[in-house]
Amino acid sequence: MESPQAKKSGLNLPAGMSGTSLRLDTISKSSSSTCSDRFIPCRSSSRLHTFGLIEKPSPAKEGGNEAYSRLLKSELFGSDFASPSSSSPMTSPSKNMLRFKTDHSGPSSPFSPSVLGHRIDFSSDSPTPPKPPRKVPKTPHKVLDAPSLQDDFYLNLVDWSSQNVLAVALGTCVYLWSASNSKVTKLCDLGPHDGVCSVQWTREGSFISIGTNLGQVQIWDGSRCKKVRTMGGHQIRTGVLAWNSRILASGSRDRNILQHDMRVPSDFIGKLVGHKSEVCGLKWSCDDRELASGGNDNQLLVWNQHSQQPALRLTEHTAAVKAIAWSPHQSGLLASGGGTADRCIRFWNTTNGHQLNFVDTGSQVCNLGWSKNVNEIVSTHGYSQNQIMVWKYPSLAKVATLTGHSMRVLYLAMSPDGQTIVTGAGDETLRFWNIFPSMKTPAPVKDTALWSLGRTQIR
């Protein structure tokens, strides 16, 4: 039977308990007690045994669990917690766990990209400075006076033989300068009614071909200074010559390219017709399979051995194409340079005719020479800066810019060892530059006693 007090209070109390024994006290808030509906542990007092990361030695493999534990802690909590501490190995990290933040302090894990050798650094500070460019001497180590060296863009008057003899056409004469002893020999004089427009050594360096103003092609024995043969066929000056292993190609202002063979009695064995203006550039590929020709019609043509028509007709240049060079490192790779209105060096894949790349040099491109020692190319220039430039390929990074000629650098030849180039200009000087390393060592070529400093005369 409920008591009258229980009925009055509206409470269902168990038997034997009176309503007077119930009391509702107000709890005062104090700093020493905390009320909460659930228990949340303090992270600062957490222990790693909660995560099962206690370092326990493995009886099966000594140090196995220890290394794995350190690695896991490093990935979860960062480098501060991964480092062992003798005083408190179970101390929790001071920073928040599993936080999202970009850490710029460096790699903290053995699996970081830098440890694996593939560092991805998004900051501006590079851990290792870039390799400095190869140093190229800025001045020529020898200068030769070359009086009457013509200032004509379409001529090719300097060539360096594989036997280390330089041929230079000065007016109506051709002179041979031996690089080994600096001896100068007069090869020939064409007389007052003719002139020299081009010179080109055979690959063996024994014979030299001379293109004349009257359109002839003469073959001379360089060692005996004796003319071996005269071949006709061109109607006007022969400004460019190119030998392969057995065929001599000649280009003329008559717009034709003739192919000569010393083994047959006829003047020429083939005629290539394709240019609409003077042919001023000719180069055989290293394997003798292709002939590249450039003309004053702004065209670059590529011919093969099996056709009388050009296999490729490349028309991207907007000025005369005299400068041509085949890569000795990659088959089918051709470089060409345009004149004053173009100023570009363009690189071609002659297999499909695609242009691979180009660079605007800022000046008329007069000559190109591809180094056989390193994958670099040298270019000589005319209007308006008259500079010599060395480029890396395929990045086209500029290695060096050389100045010294006071007029456009129309002529270029390379030494047989591939380390030195000689440049000629209308300022009537020949300048020798050490620009490429040797085949064996990447160090820059140093001056030797072979070259005497100063300025001498070639005749």
Secondary structure as the mmCIF struct_conf table of DSSP 4:
data_model
#
loop_
_struct_conf.conf_type_id
_struct_conf.id
_struct_conf.beg_label_comp_id
_struct_conf.beg_label_asym_id
_struct_conf.beg_label_seq_id
_struct_conf.end_label_comp_id
_struct_conf.end_label_asym_id
_struct_conf.end_label_seq_id
HELX_RH_AL_P HELX_RH_AL_P1 PRO A 4 SER A 9
TURN_TY1_P TURN_TY1_P1 GLY A 10 GLY A 10
TURN_TY1_P TURN_TY1_P2 ALA A 15 GLY A 16
HELX_RH_3T_P HELX_RH_3T_P1 GLY A 19 SER A 21
HELX_LH_PP_P HELX_LH_PP_P1 ASP A 25 LYS A 29
TURN_TY1_P TURN_TY1_P3 SER A 31 SER A 32
BEND BEND1 ASP A 37 ARG A 38
HELX_RH_3T_P HELX_RH_3T_P2 ARG A 43 SER A 45
HELX_RH_3T_P HELX_RH_3T_P3 LEU A 48 THR A 50
TURN_TY1_P TURN_TY1_P4 PHE A 51 GLY A 52
BEND BEND2 PRO A 59 LYS A 61
TURN_TY1_P TURN_TY1_P5 GLU A 62 GLY A 63
HELX_RH_AL_P HELX_RH_AL_P2 GLY A 64 PHE A 77
HELX_RH_AL_P HELX_RH_AL_P3 SER A 79 ALA A 82
BEND BEND3 SER A 83 SER A 83
BEND BEND4 SER A 86 SER A 87
TURN_TY1_P TURN_TY1_P6 PRO A 89 MET A 90
HELX_LH_PP_P HELX_LH_PP_P2 THR A 91 PRO A 93
BEND BEND5 SER A 94 LYS A 95
HELX_LH_PP_P HELX_LH_PP_P3 ASN A 96 ASN A 96
TURN_TY1_P TURN_TY1_P7 MET A 97 LEU A 98
BEND BEND6 SER A 105 SER A 105
BEND BEND7 SER A 109 SER A 109
TURN_TY1_P TURN_TY1_P8 PRO A 110 PHE A 111
BEND BEND8 SER A 112 SER A 112
TURN_TY1_P TURN_TY1_P9 PRO A 113 GLY A 117
BEND BEND9 SER A 123 SER A 124
BEND BEND10 PRO A 127 THR A 128
HELX_LH_PP_P HELX_LH_PP_P4 PRO A 129 LYS A 135
BEND BEND11 LYS A 138 THR A 139
BEND BEND12 HIS A 141 HIS A 141
STRN STRN1 LYS A 142 ASP A 145
TURN_TY1_P TURN_TY1_P10 PRO A 147 SER A 148
TURN_TY1_P TURN_TY1_P11 PHE A 153 TYR A 154
STRN STRN2 ASN A 156 ASN A 156
STRN STRN3 VAL A 158 TRP A 160
TURN_TY1_P TURN_TY1_P12 SER A 162 GLN A 163
BEND BEND13 ASN A 164 ASN A 164
STRN STRN4 VAL A 165 LEU A 170
TURN_TY1_P TURN_TY1_P13 GLY A 171 THR A 172
STRN STRN5 CYS A 173 SER A 178
TURN_TY1_P TURN_TY1_P14 ALA A 179 ASN A 181
STRN STRN6 VAL A 184 ASP A 189
TURN_TY1_P TURN_TY1_P15 PRO A 192 HIS A 193
STRN STRN7 VAL A 196 TRP A 201
TURN_TY1_P TURN_TY1_P16 ARG A 203 GLU A 204
BEND BEND14 GLY A 205 SER A 206
STRN STRN8 PHE A 207 THR A 212
TURN_TY1_P TURN_TY1_P17 ASN A 213 LEU A 214
BEND BEND15 GLY A 215 GLY A 215
STRN STRN9 VAL A 217 ASP A 221
TURN_TY1_P TURN_TY1_P18 GLY A 222 CYS A 225
STRN STRN10 LYS A 226 MET A 231
BEND BEND16 GLN A 235 ILE A 236
STRN STRN11 THR A 238 TRP A 243
BEND BEND17 SER A 245 ARG A 246
STRN STRN12 ILE A 247 SER A 252
TURN_TY1_P TURN_TY1_P19 ARG A 253 ASP A 254
BEND BEND18 ARG A 255 ARG A 255
STRN STRN13 ASN A 256 ASP A 261
TURN_TY1_P TURN_TY1_P20 MET A 262 ARG A 263
BEND BEND19 VAL A 264 ASP A 267
BEND BEND20 ILE A 269 ILE A 269
STRN STRN14 GLY A 270 VAL A 273
BEND BEND21 LYS A 276 SER A 277
STRN STRN15 VAL A 279 TRP A 284
TURN_TY1_P TURN_TY1_P21 CYS A 286 ASP A 287
BEND BEND22 ASP A 288 ARG A 289
STRN STRN16 GLU A 290 GLY A 295
TURN_TY1_P TURN_TY1_P22 ASN A 296 ASP A 297
BEND BEND23 ASN A 298 ASN A 298
STRN STRN17 LEU A 300 ASN A 304
TURN_TY1_P TURN_TY1_P23 GLN A 305 HIS A 306
BEND BEND24 GLN A 308 GLN A 309
BEND BEND25 ALA A 311 ALA A 311
STRN STRN18 LEU A 312 LEU A 314
BEND BEND26 THR A 318 ALA A 319
STRN STRN19 VAL A 321 TRP A 326
BEND BEND27 PRO A 328 GLN A 330
TURN_TY1_P TURN_TY1_P24 SER A 331 GLY A 332
STRN STRN20 LEU A 333 GLY A 338
TURN_TY1_P TURN_TY1_P25 THR A 340 ASP A 342
STRN STRN21 CYS A 344 ASN A 349
TURN_TY1_P TURN_TY1_P26 THR A 350 GLY A 353
STRN STRN22 HIS A 354 ASP A 360
BEND BEND28 GLY A 362 SER A 363
STRN STRN23 VAL A 365 TRP A 370
BEND BEND29 LYS A 372 ASN A 375
STRN STRN24 GLU A 376 HIS A 381
TURN_TY1_P TURN_TY1_P27 TYR A 383 GLN A 385
STRN STRN25 ILE A 388 LYS A 392
TURN_TY1_P TURN_TY1_P28 TYR A 393 SER A 395
STRN STRN26 LYS A 398 LEU A 402
BEND BEND30 SER A 406 MET A 407
STRN STRN27 VAL A 409 MET A 414
TURN_TY1_P TURN_TY1_P29 PRO A 416 ASP A 417
BEND BEND31 GLY A 418 GLN A 419
STRN STRN28 THR A 420 ALA A 425
TURN_TY1_P TURN_TY1_P30 GLY A 426 GLU A 428
STRN STRN29 THR A 429 ASN A 434
BEND BEND32 PHE A 436 PHE A 436
BEND BEND33 MET A 439 LYS A 440
BEND BEND34 ALA A 443 ALA A 443
HELX_LH_PP_P HELX_LH_PP_P5 PRO A 444 ASP A 447
TURN_TY1_P TURN_TY1_P31 ALA A 449 LEU A 450
BEND BEND35 TRP A 451 TRP A 451
HELX_LH_PP_P HELX_LH_PP_P6 SER A 452 LEU A 453
BEND BEND36 GLY A 454 GLY A 454
STRN STRN30 ARG A 455 GLN A 457
#
